[in-house]
């Protein structure tokens, strides 16, 4: 295994800082992917993968992504909650990778609630 250089360590540090800023830093947006057993069985992992791809492409550091367990609405899984600073949280239901991309691009980035997928305002 080749020795690591200082530049290698700097790249690792930068990637780590970006990843932890999304989870722990100050955020304008918080996205919760509900990943209880029922959510995972319904496809929440694919939703999370699509979300992380969109996040990487957008290059935003003011968006926090978290996971949670079941929210008690198994029949509507996978569920995703989007919270924009100063606005009511929106719960989206029956999410898949394409719906997640649309919600991210329109609601998270542009502020347009996607009513077709919305389950409720919290």
Phi and psi in radians as a Rosetta constraint file:
Dihedral C 1 N 2 CA 2 C 2 CIRCULARHARMONIC -1.210 0.35
Dihedral N 2 CA 2 C 2 N 3 CIRCULARHARMONIC 2.675 0.35
Dihedral C 2 N 3 CA 3 C 3 CIRCULARHARMONIC -1.245 0.35
Dihedral N 3 CA 3 C 3 N 4 CIRCULARHARMONIC 2.571 0.35
Dihedral C 3 N 4 CA 4 C 4 CIRCULARHARMONIC -1.427 0.35
Dihedral N 4 CA 4 C 4 N 5 CIRCULARHARMONIC 2.521 0.35
Dihedral C 4 N 5 CA 5 C 5 CIRCULARHARMONIC -1.735 0.35
Dihedral N 5 CA 5 C 5 N 6 CIRCULARHARMONIC 2.984 0.35
Dihedral C 5 N 6 CA 6 C 6 CIRCULARHARMONIC -1.081 0.35
Dihedral N 6 CA 6 C 6 N 7 CIRCULARHARMONIC -0.674 0.35
Dihedral C 6 N 7 CA 7 C 7 CIRCULARHARMONIC -1.110 0.35
Dihedral N 7 CA 7 C 7 N 8 CIRCULARHARMONIC -0.668 0.35
Dihedral C 7 N 8 CA 8 C 8 CIRCULARHARMONIC -1.055 0.35
Dihedral N 8 CA 8 C 8 N 9 CIRCULARHARMONIC -0.790 0.35
Dihedral C 8 N 9 CA 9 C 9 CIRCULARHARMONIC -1.130 0.35
Dihedral N 9 CA 9 C 9 N 10 CIRCULARHARMONIC -0.663 0.35
Dihedral C 9 N 10 CA 10 C 10 CIRCULARHARMONIC -1.125 0.35
Dihedral N 10 CA 10 C 10 N 11 CIRCULARHARMONIC -0.710 0.35
Dihedral C 10 N 11 CA 11 C 11 CIRCULARHARMONIC -1.117 0.35
Dihedral N 11 CA 11 C 11 N 12 CIRCULARHARMONIC -0.737 0.35
Dihedral C 11 N 12 CA 12 C 12 CIRCULARHARMONIC -1.098 0.35
Dihedral N 12 CA 12 C 12 N 13 CIRCULARHARMONIC -0.753 0.35
Dihedral C 12 N 13 CA 13 C 13 CIRCULARHARMONIC -1.067 0.35
Dihedral N 13 CA 13 C 13 N 14 CIRCULARHARMONIC -0.781 0.35
Dihedral C 13 N 14 CA 14 C 14 CIRCULARHARMONIC -1.088 0.35
Dihedral N 14 CA 14 C 14 N 15 CIRCULARHARMONIC -0.787 0.35
Dihedral C 14 N 15 CA 15 C 15 CIRCULARHARMONIC -1.079 0.35
Dihedral N 15 CA 15 C 15 N 16 CIRCULARHARMONIC -0.721 0.35
Dihedral C 15 N 16 CA 16 C 16 CIRCULARHARMONIC -1.168 0.35
Dihedral N 16 CA 16 C 16 N 17 CIRCULARHARMONIC -0.750 0.35
Dihedral C 16 N 17 CA 17 C 17 CIRCULARHARMONIC -1.082 0.35
Dihedral N 17 CA 17 C 17 N 18 CIRCULARHARMONIC -0.720 0.35
Dihedral C 17 N 18 CA 18 C 18 CIRCULARHARMONIC -1.111 0.35
Dihedral N 18 CA 18 C 18 N 19 CIRCULARHARMONIC -0.765 0.35
Dihedral C 18 N 19 CA 19 C 19 CIRCULARHARMONIC -1.145 0.35
Dihedral N 19 CA 19 C 19 N 20 CIRCULARHARMONIC -0.740 0.35
Dihedral C 19 N 20 CA 20 C 20 CIRCULARHARMONIC -1.338 0.35
Dihedral N 20 CA 20 C 20 N 21 CIRCULARHARMONIC -0.480 0.35
Dihedral C 20 N 21 CA 21 C 21 CIRCULARHARMONIC -1.072 0.35
Dihedral N 21 CA 21 C 21 N 22 CIRCULARHARMONIC -0.612 0.35
Dihedral C 21 N 22 CA 22 C 22 CIRCULARHARMONIC -1.173 0.35
Dihedral N 22 CA 22 C 22 N 23 CIRCULARHARMONIC -0.559 0.35
Dihedral C 22 N 23 CA 23 C 23 CIRCULARHARMONIC -1.592 0.35
Dihedral N 23 CA 23 C 23 N 24 CIRCULARHARMONIC -0.598 0.35
Dihedral C 23 N 24 CA 24 C 24 CIRCULARHARMONIC -2.133 0.35
Dihedral N 24 CA 24 C 24 N 25 CIRCULARHARMONIC -0.203 0.35
Dihedral C 24 N 25 CA 25 C 25 CIRCULARHARMONIC -1.453 0.35
Dihedral N 25 CA 25 C 25 N 26 CIRCULARHARMONIC 3.102 0.35
Dihedral C 25 N 26 CA 26 C 26 CIRCULARHARMONIC -1.178 0.35
Dihedral N 26 CA 26 C 26 N 27 CIRCULARHARMONIC 2.344 0.35
Dihedral C 26 N 27 CA 27 C 27 CIRCULARHARMONIC -2.349 0.35
Dihedral N 27 CA 27 C 27 N 28 CIRCULARHARMONIC 2.562 0.35
Dihedral C 27 N 28 CA 28 C 28 CIRCULARHARMONIC -1.528 0.35
Dihedral N 28 CA 28 C 28 N 29 CIRCULARHARMONIC -0.445 0.35
Dihedral C 28 N 29 CA 29 C 29 CIRCULARHARMONIC -2.352 0.35
Dihedral N 29 CA 29 C 29 N 30 CIRCULARHARMONIC 2.432 0.35
Dihedral C 29 N 30 CA 30 C 30 CIRCULARHARMONIC -2.144 0.35
Dihedral N 30 CA 30 C 30 N 31 CIRCULARHARMONIC 2.201 0.35
Dihedral C 30 N 31 CA 31 C 31 CIRCULARHARMONIC -2.030 0.35
Dihedral N 31 CA 31 C 31 N 32 CIRCULARHARMONIC 2.148 0.35
Dihedral C 31 N 32 CA 32 C 32 CIRCULARHARMONIC -1.928 0.35
Dihedral N 32 CA 32 C 32 N 33 CIRCULARHARMONIC 2.110 0.35
Dihedral C 32 N 33 CA 33 C 33 CIRCULARHARMONIC -1.718 0.35
Dihedral N 33 CA 33 C 33 N 34 CIRCULARHARMONIC 2.050 0.35
Dihedral C 33 N 34 CA 34 C 34 CIRCULARHARMONIC -1.399 0.35
Dihedral N 34 CA 34 C 34 N 35 CIRCULARHARMONIC 1.951 0.35
Dihedral C 34 N 35 CA 35 C 35 CIRCULARHARMONIC -2.129 0.35
Dihedral N 35 CA 35 C 35 N 36 CIRCULARHARMONIC 0.851 0.35
Dihedral C 35 N 36 CA 36 C 36 CIRCULARHARMONIC -1.267 0.35
Dihedral N 36 CA 36 C 36 N 37 CIRCULARHARMONIC 3.133 0.35
Dihedral C 36 N 37 CA 37 C 37 CIRCULARHARMONIC -0.978 0.35
Dihedral N 37 CA 37 C 37 N 38 CIRCULARHARMONIC -0.764 0.35
Dihedral C 37 N 38 CA 38 C 38 CIRCULARHARMONIC -1.153 0.35
Dihedral N 38 CA 38 C 38 N 39 CIRCULARHARMONIC -0.672 0.35
Dihedral C 38 N 39 CA 39 C 39 CIRCULARHARMONIC -1.137 0.35
Dihedral N 39 CA 39 C 39 N 40 CIRCULARHARMONIC -0.754 0.35
Dihedral C 39 N 40 CA 40 C 40 CIRCULARHARMONIC -1.114 0.35
Dihedral N 40 CA 40 C 40 N 41 CIRCULARHARMONIC -0.751 0.35
Dihedral C 40 N 41 CA 41 C 41 CIRCULARHARMONIC -1.098 0.35
Dihedral N 41 CA 41 C 41 N 42 CIRCULARHARMONIC -0.518 0.35
Dihedral C 41 N 42 CA 42 C 42 CIRCULARHARMONIC -1.516 0.35
Dihedral N 42 CA 42 C 42 N 43 CIRCULARHARMONIC -0.129 0.35
Dihedral C 42 N 43 CA 43 C 43 CIRCULARHARMONIC 2.056 0.35
Dihedral N 43 CA 43 C 43 N 44 CIRCULARHARMONIC 0.338 0.35
Dihedral C 43 N 44 CA 44 C 44 CIRCULARHARMONIC -1.107 0.35
Dihedral N 44 CA 44 C 44 N 45 CIRCULARHARMONIC -0.486 0.35
Dihedral C 44 N 45 CA 45 C 45 CIRCULARHARMONIC -1.135 0.35
Dihedral N 45 CA 45 C 45 N 46 CIRCULARHARMONIC -0.707 0.35
Dihedral C 45 N 46 CA 46 C 46 CIRCULARHARMONIC -1.163 0.35
Dihedral N 46 CA 46 C 46 N 47 CIRCULARHARMONIC -0.617 0.35
Dihedral C 46 N 47 CA 47 C 47 CIRCULARHARMONIC -1.123 0.35
Dihedral N 47 CA 47 C 47 N 48 CIRCULARHARMONIC -0.797 0.35
Dihedral C 47 N 48 CA 48 C 48 CIRCULARHARMONIC -1.111 0.35
Dihedral N 48 CA 48 C 48 N 49 CIRCULARHARMONIC -0.716 0.35
Dihedral C 48 N 49 CA 49 C 49 CIRCULARHARMONIC -1.065 0.35
Dihedral N 49 CA 49 C 49 N 50 CIRCULARHARMONIC -0.798 0.35
Dihedral C 49 N 50 CA 50 C 50 CIRCULARHARMONIC -1.095 0.35
Dihedral N 50 CA 50 C 50 N 51 CIRCULARHARMONIC -0.719 0.35
Dihedral C 50 N 51 CA 51 C 51 CIRCULARHARMONIC -1.086 0.35
Dihedral N 51 CA 51 C 51 N 52 CIRCULARHARMONIC -0.797 0.35
Dihedral C 51 N 52 CA 52 C 52 CIRCULARHARMONIC -1.153 0.35
Dihedral N 52 CA 52 C 52 N 53 CIRCULARHARMONIC -0.595 0.35
Dihedral C 52 N 53 CA 53 C 53 CIRCULARHARMONIC -1.124 0.35
Dihedral N 53 CA 53 C 53 N 54 CIRCULARHARMONIC -0.768 0.35
Dihedral C 53 N 54 CA 54 C 54 CIRCULARHARMONIC -1.109 0.35
Dihedral N 54 CA 54 C 54 N 55 CIRCULARHARMONIC -0.702 0.35
Dihedral C 54 N 55 CA 55 C 55 CIRCULARHARMONIC -1.082 0.35
Dihedral N 55 CA 55 C 55 N 56 CIRCULARHARMONIC -0.777 0.35
Dihedral C 55 N 56 CA 56 C 56 CIRCULARHARMONIC -1.100 0.35
Dihedral N 56 CA 56 C 56 N 57 CIRCULARHARMONIC -0.708 0.35
Dihedral C 56 N 57 CA 57 C 57 CIRCULARHARMONIC -1.190 0.35
Dihedral N 57 CA 57 C 57 N 58 CIRCULARHARMONIC -0.666 0.35
Dihedral C 57 N 58 CA 58 C 58 CIRCULARHARMONIC -1.293 0.35
Dihedral N 58 CA 58 C 58 N 59 CIRCULARHARMONIC -0.506 0.35
Dihedral C 58 N 59 CA 59 C 59 CIRCULARHARMONIC 1.172 0.35
Dihedral N 59 CA 59 C 59 N 60 CIRCULARHARMONIC 0.440 0.35
Dihedral C 59 N 60 CA 60 C 60 CIRCULARHARMONIC -1.532 0.35
Dihedral N 60 CA 60 C 60 N 61 CIRCULARHARMONIC 2.475 0.35
Dihedral C 60 N 61 CA 61 C 61 CIRCULARHARMONIC -1.994 0.35
Dihedral N 61 CA 61 C 61 N 62 CIRCULARHARMONIC 0.050 0.35
Dihedral C 61 N 62 CA 62 C 62 CIRCULARHARMONIC -1.765 0.35
Dihedral N 62 CA 62 C 62 N 63 CIRCULARHARMONIC 0.318 0.35
Dihedral C 62 N 63 CA 63 C 63 CIRCULARHARMONIC -2.072 0.35
Dihedral N 63 CA 63 C 63 N 64 CIRCULARHARMONIC 2.186 0.35
Dihedral C 63 N 64 CA 64 C 64 CIRCULARHARMONIC -1.831 0.35
Dihedral N 64 CA 64 C 64 N 65 CIRCULARHARMONIC 2.260 0.35
Dihedral C 64 N 65 CA 65 C 65 CIRCULARHARMONIC -1.965 0.35
Dihedral N 65 CA 65 C 65 N 66 CIRCULARHARMONIC 2.233 0.35
Dihedral C 65 N 66 CA 66 C 66 CIRCULARHARMONIC -2.335 0.35
Dihedral N 66 CA 66 C 66 N 67 CIRCULARHARMONIC 2.887 0.35
Dihedral C 66 N 67 CA 67 C 67 CIRCULARHARMONIC -2.063 0.35
Dihedral N 67 CA 67 C 67 N 68 CIRCULARHARMONIC 2.779 0.35
Dihedral C 67 N 68 CA 68 C 68 CIRCULARHARMONIC -2.535 0.35
Dihedral N 68 CA 68 C 68 N 69 CIRCULARHARMONIC 3.009 0.35
Dihedral C 68 N 69 CA 69 C 69 CIRCULARHARMONIC -1.419 0.35
Dihedral N 69 CA 69 C 69 N 70 CIRCULARHARMONIC -2.834 0.35
Dihedral C 69 N 70 CA 70 C 70 CIRCULARHARMONIC -1.138 0.35
Dihedral N 70 CA 70 C 70 N 71 CIRCULARHARMONIC 2.459 0.35
Dihedral C 70 N 71 CA 71 C 71 CIRCULARHARMONIC -1.787 0.35
Dihedral N 71 CA 71 C 71 N 72 CIRCULARHARMONIC 0.175 0.35
Dihedral C 71 N 72 CA 72 C 72 CIRCULARHARMONIC 1.513 0.35
Dihedral N 72 CA 72 C 72 N 73 CIRCULARHARMONIC 0.182 0.35
Dihedral C 72 N 73 CA 73 C 73 CIRCULARHARMONIC -2.134 0.35
Dihedral N 73 CA 73 C 73 N 74 CIRCULARHARMONIC 1.086 0.35
Dihedral C 73 N 74 CA 74 C 74 CIRCULARHARMONIC -1.026 0.35
Dihedral N 74 CA 74 C 74 N 75 CIRCULARHARMONIC -0.559 0.35
Dihedral C 74 N 75 CA 75 C 75 CIRCULARHARMONIC -1.240 0.35
Dihedral N 75 CA 75 C 75 N 76 CIRCULARHARMONIC -0.223 0.35
Dihedral C 75 N 76 CA 76 C 76 CIRCULARHARMONIC -1.904 0.35
Dihedral N 76 CA 76 C 76 N 77 CIRCULARHARMONIC 0.113 0.35
Dihedral C 76 N 77 CA 77 C 77 CIRCULARHARMONIC -1.185 0.35
Dihedral N 77 CA 77 C 77 N 78 CIRCULARHARMONIC 2.725 0.35
Dihedral C 77 N 78 CA 78 C 78 CIRCULARHARMONIC -1.234 0.35
Dihedral N 78 CA 78 C 78 N 79 CIRCULARHARMONIC 2.446 0.35
Dihedral C 78 N 79 CA 79 C 79 CIRCULARHARMONIC -1.934 0.35
Dihedral N 79 CA 79 C 79 N 80 CIRCULARHARMONIC 2.569 0.35
Dihedral C 79 N 80 CA 80 C 80 CIRCULARHARMONIC -2.379 0.35
Dihedral N 80 CA 80 C 80 N 81 CIRCULARHARMONIC 2.313 0.35
Dihedral C 80 N 81 CA 81 C 81 CIRCULARHARMONIC -1.875 0.35
Dihedral N 81 CA 81 C 81 N 82 CIRCULARHARMONIC 2.272 0.35
Dihedral C 81 N 82 CA 82 C 82 CIRCULARHARMONIC -2.000 0.35
Dihedral N 82 CA 82 C 82 N 83 CIRCULARHARMONIC 2.166 0.35
Dihedral C 82 N 83 CA 83 C 83 CIRCULARHARMONIC -2.116 0.35
Dihedral N 83 CA 83 C 83 N 84 CIRCULARHARMONIC 1.970 0.35
Dihedral C 83 N 84 CA 84 C 84 CIRCULARHARMONIC -1.673 0.35
Dihedral N 84 CA 84 C 84 N 85 CIRCULARHARMONIC 2.448 0.35
Dihedral C 84 N 85 CA 85 C 85 CIRCULARHARMONIC -0.932 0.35
Dihedral N 85 CA 85 C 85 N 86 CIRCULARHARMONIC 2.178 0.35
Dihedral C 85 N 86 CA 86 C 86 CIRCULARHARMONIC 1.461 0.35
Dihedral N 86 CA 86 C 86 N 87 CIRCULARHARMONIC 0.055 0.35
Dihedral C 86 N 87 CA 87 C 87 CIRCULARHARMONIC -2.176 0.35
Dihedral N 87 CA 87 C 87 N 88 CIRCULARHARMONIC 2.825 0.35
Dihedral C 87 N 88 CA 88 C 88 CIRCULARHARMONIC -1.225 0.35
Dihedral N 88 CA 88 C 88 N 89 CIRCULARHARMONIC 2.470 0.35
Dihedral C 88 N 89 CA 89 C 89 CIRCULARHARMONIC -1.138 0.35
Dihedral N 89 CA 89 C 89 N 90 CIRCULARHARMONIC 2.542 0.35
Dihedral C 89 N 90 CA 90 C 90 CIRCULARHARMONIC -2.052 0.35
Dihedral N 90 CA 90 C 90 N 91 CIRCULARHARMONIC 2.281 0.35
Dihedral C 90 N 91 CA 91 C 91 CIRCULARHARMONIC -1.748 0.35
Dihedral N 91 CA 91 C 91 N 92 CIRCULARHARMONIC 2.166 0.35
Dihedral C 91 N 92 CA 92 C 92 CIRCULARHARMONIC -1.779 0.35
Dihedral N 92 CA 92 C 92 N 93 CIRCULARHARMONIC 2.473 0.35
Dihedral C 92 N 93 CA 93 C 93 CIRCULARHARMONIC -2.051 0.35
Dihedral N 93 CA 93 C 93 N 94 CIRCULARHARMONIC 2.854 0.35
Dihedral C 93 N 94 CA 94 C 94 CIRCULARHARMONIC 0.853 0.35
Dihedral N 94 CA 94 C 94 N 95 CIRCULARHARMONIC 0.806 0.35
Dihedral C 94 N 95 CA 95 C 95 CIRCULARHARMONIC -1.338 0.35
Dihedral N 95 CA 95 C 95 N 96 CIRCULARHARMONIC 2.620 0.35
Dihedral C 95 N 96 CA 96 C 96 CIRCULARHARMONIC -2.430 0.35
Dihedral N 96 CA 96 C 96 N 97 CIRCULARHARMONIC -3.103 0.35
Dihedral C 96 N 97 CA 97 C 97 CIRCULARHARMONIC -1.055 0.35
Dihedral N 97 CA 97 C 97 N 98 CIRCULARHARMONIC -0.768 0.35
Dihedral C 97 N 98 CA 98 C 98 CIRCULARHARMONIC -1.187 0.35
Dihedral N 98 CA 98 C 98 N 99 CIRCULARHARMONIC -0.717 0.35
Dihedral C 98 N 99 CA 99 C 99 CIRCULARHARMONIC -1.116 0.35
Dihedral N 99 CA 99 C 99 N 100 CIRCULARHARMONIC -0.685 0.35
Dihedral C 99 N 100 CA 100 C 100 CIRCULARHARMONIC -1.090 0.35
Dihedral N 100 CA 100 C 100 N 101 CIRCULARHARMONIC -0.729 0.35
Dihedral C 100 N 101 CA 101 C 101 CIRCULARHARMONIC -1.083 0.35
Dihedral N 101 CA 101 C 101 N 102 CIRCULARHARMONIC -0.744 0.35
Dihedral C 101 N 102 CA 102 C 102 CIRCULARHARMONIC -1.127 0.35
Dihedral N 102 CA 102 C 102 N 103 CIRCULARHARMONIC -0.790 0.35
Dihedral C 102 N 103 CA 103 C 103 CIRCULARHARMONIC -1.072 0.35
Dihedral N 103 CA 103 C 103 N 104 CIRCULARHARMONIC -0.751 0.35
Dihedral C 103 N 104 CA 104 C 104 CIRCULARHARMONIC -1.097 0.35
Dihedral N 104 CA 104 C 104 N 105 CIRCULARHARMONIC -0.868 0.35
Dihedral C 104 N 105 CA 105 C 105 CIRCULARHARMONIC -1.188 0.35
Dihedral N 105 CA 105 C 105 N 106 CIRCULARHARMONIC -0.662 0.35
Dihedral C 105 N 106 CA 106 C 106 CIRCULARHARMONIC -1.648 0.35
Dihedral N 106 CA 106 C 106 N 107 CIRCULARHARMONIC -0.845 0.35
Dihedral C 106 N 107 CA 107 C 107 CIRCULARHARMONIC -1.397 0.35
Dihedral N 107 CA 107 C 107 N 108 CIRCULARHARMONIC -0.928 0.35
Dihedral C 107 N 108 CA 108 C 108 CIRCULARHARMONIC -1.175 0.35
Dihedral N 108 CA 108 C 108 N 109 CIRCULARHARMONIC -0.828 0.35
Dihedral C 108 N 109 CA 109 C 109 CIRCULARHARMONIC -1.460 0.35
Dihedral N 109 CA 109 C 109 N 110 CIRCULARHARMONIC -0.594 0.35
Dihedral C 109 N 110 CA 110 C 110 CIRCULARHARMONIC -1.940 0.35
Dihedral N 110 CA 110 C 110 N 111 CIRCULARHARMONIC -0.183 0.35
Dihedral C 110 N 111 CA 111 C 111 CIRCULARHARMONIC 1.423 0.35
Dihedral N 111 CA 111 C 111 N 112 CIRCULARHARMONIC 0.234 0.35
Dihedral C 111 N 112 CA 112 C 112 CIRCULARHARMONIC -1.686 0.35
Dihedral N 112 CA 112 C 112 N 113 CIRCULARHARMONIC 1.875 0.35
Dihedral C 112 N 113 CA 113 C 113 CIRCULARHARMONIC -1.090 0.35
Dihedral N 113 CA 113 C 113 N 114 CIRCULARHARMONIC 2.357 0.35
Dihedral C 113 N 114 CA 114 C 114 CIRCULARHARMONIC -1.644 0.35
Dihedral N 114 CA 114 C 114 N 115 CIRCULARHARMONIC 1.483 0.35
Dihedral C 114 N 115 CA 115 C 115 CIRCULARHARMONIC -1.000 0.35
Dihedral N 115 CA 115 C 115 N 116 CIRCULARHARMONIC -0.547 0.35
Dihedral C 115 N 116 CA 116 C 116 CIRCULARHARMONIC -1.059 0.35
Dihedral N 116 CA 116 C 116 N 117 CIRCULARHARMONIC -0.490 0.35
Dihedral C 116 N 117 CA 117 C 117 CIRCULARHARMONIC -1.841 0.35
Dihedral N 117 CA 117 C 117 N 118 CIRCULARHARMONIC -0.155 0.35
Dihedral C 117 N 118 CA 118 C 118 CIRCULARHARMONIC -1.253 0.35
Dihedral N 118 CA 118 C 118 N 119 CIRCULARHARMONIC 2.304 0.35
Dihedral C 118 N 119 CA 119 C 119 CIRCULARHARMONIC -1.566 0.35
Dihedral N 119 CA 119 C 119 N 120 CIRCULARHARMONIC -0.805 0.35
Dihedral C 119 N 120 CA 120 C 120 CIRCULARHARMONIC -2.899 0.35
Dihedral N 120 CA 120 C 120 N 121 CIRCULARHARMONIC 2.793 0.35
Dihedral C 120 N 121 CA 121 C 121 CIRCULARHARMONIC -1.645 0.35
Dihedral N 121 CA 121 C 121 N 122 CIRCULARHARMONIC 2.435 0.35
